[in-house]
Amino acid sequence: MNEAGSLPAAAQSRPRASIRVDLRTIGEMIEPGSRVLDIGCGDGALLDWLSHEKNVDGRGIELSQTGVNACVAQGLSVIQGDADTDLKDYPTGAFDYAILSQTLQATWDPKAVLGQLVRIGKRAIVSFPNFGVWHVRLKLLFGGRMPVTDSLDQSWYETPNIHLCTIDDFVDLCRTLSIDIEYAVVLDSAGRPKSLRAPGRLANWLGEQGLFVLKRAG
Amino acid sequence: MTATPRIAAVDMTAPNFPGKRFEIPASAPLKLDSGVAFGPVTVAYQTYGAPNAEKSNAILVCHALTGDQFVAEPHPVTGKPGWWEAIVGPGKLLDTDRYWIVCANVLGGCMGSTGPKSANPATGLPYGLSFPVITIGDMVQAQVRLLDHLGIDQLFCAIGGSMGGMQVLDLVSTYPERVFAAVPVATSYRHSAQNIAFHEVGRQAIMADPDWRGGDYLAAGTSPHRGLAVARMAAHVTYLSEQALHRKFGRRLQDRKSLSYGFDADFQVESYLRHQGSTFVDRFDANSYLYITRAMDYFDLQAEHGGSLPAAFEGTRTRFCVVSFTSDWLFPTAESRMLVHALNAAAANVSFVEIVSDKGHDAFLLDEPEFHATLRGFVDGCAERRGLRGR
């Protein structure tokens, strides 16, 4: 039987359209041939890239049914679901990587979601906008208004981001949950890695986004 | 009822009835879930397209309760187009220039496969109620024997709506290595209490018809067409939605300007249902209807696996695409979601789409562009991974 996950050589060589820099940064971290769950996969750009560039056996969860239907119409394995409620179904260690990109801050219970991510994935890759970046601090300090930036581009009354945090906050939560940080990097507003030691005091001041590779301790 | 009773002029069990046949010999009978060893059994089937050299391009289409094997050609009894001609054919979604489409009339059916209407070889008379009670699993077993006969080790895809979807799920659960991709549409892992209740209404309507004669109507030369028509009318309402009925008929009157103050079909919706009932009896056998609805009622993949639905799919390598429709109240989205959760728990490769439609359960048979677009994406993606190319 042909393995359901593997692509024949001819299919792999199909040229792909380029993807957003932040997604590509995540994609580059993934070992070829691994099993990946992308939570909040949107239009499936990362999954599509991974399946063709890294021969990954990829699955997605997406909140919007329109997004799901578009993904499935492209041949991607995606279900309608939500990070808060649907991760508990998956068996422990079902995936090599569980990816949550720019979504943690929009979940109801980020702590529980983070726990689920490192349970179902041997590794979890999590990225989020850093509320501690210097210009956000300045906007709040001097403007006295909720900051609207490239990474946080909606007003307070319409944003889905209900649990914003700083990089330092996130590191604290990982410590509380006994989650090991294997690798961390801060990104600029386009999603390009910055050459900064992360986590670290400077990272929390200068990073637009934090990108973490996590693992359950022990 | 005003509809003229008609008895089907075509004998679907006759050897000259159009289509292909395969015999399961009495020497290697089916082992039915009831414990009965049953044979010989005829499986009537149709194919469209052609196998590739490895026979890796076969798609098994599983038909619904009142469907049959005539998927993509005019029906030999009714003359109507094939029930899934919208998606099966040259250049279509299930492209017969590329795939080899196989569809068999289910065990217990009345379109050429052995069913209660067939002659019992021991007596020469129709089985009637001496036909064994069958299950979805028994239907699948008969289809797998057909796959063996056709030399298909692994189906590229198994697809079916409603009862067809139940067969797809049973097939991947019982024979996991034989299906590369599975598409259960508008279906469930078990028949709900509400659905069993509706089936019981239909069965009681048939059995209450004096012409049913305890199931021996063929020998008696009668036909319980009134009971069967009522069963069909009740069932047909469950295939639609309140919105669809309202859009199609509203409270419009049929061929009259005012109410008749009687029990004629005053309303268009009544006339439509009567028509549905009366045309159905031309092509369907009343006892088959009893047996097949029973098979659906008995279906419960979760109970069969000790109460754990994920256990039904443990270790599966099949790629799944589960599809439901928003207005389907017979097999609502919530049941598809339960199935998807179980597939996730089995770490299966699964896609799940809910299609917005006001057409009710029947939407899977109708022109639903978004359903077809997602199905095309899934099938093409699977073909790419299976290494199937256009011919």
Interface residues (C-beta under 8 A of the other chain):
Chain A: M1 N2 E3 A4 G5 S6 L7 P8 A10 A11 D57 R59 Q65 V68 N69 C71 V72 A73 Q74 G75 L76 S77 V78 I79 Q80 G81 D86 D89 Y90 P91 A94
Chain B: Q154 E177 F180 R317 T318 R319 C321 V322 V340 H341 A342 N344 A345 A346 A347 N349 V350 S351 F352 V353 E354 I355 V356 E370 A373 T374 R376 G377 F378 D380 G381 C382 E384 R385 R386 G387
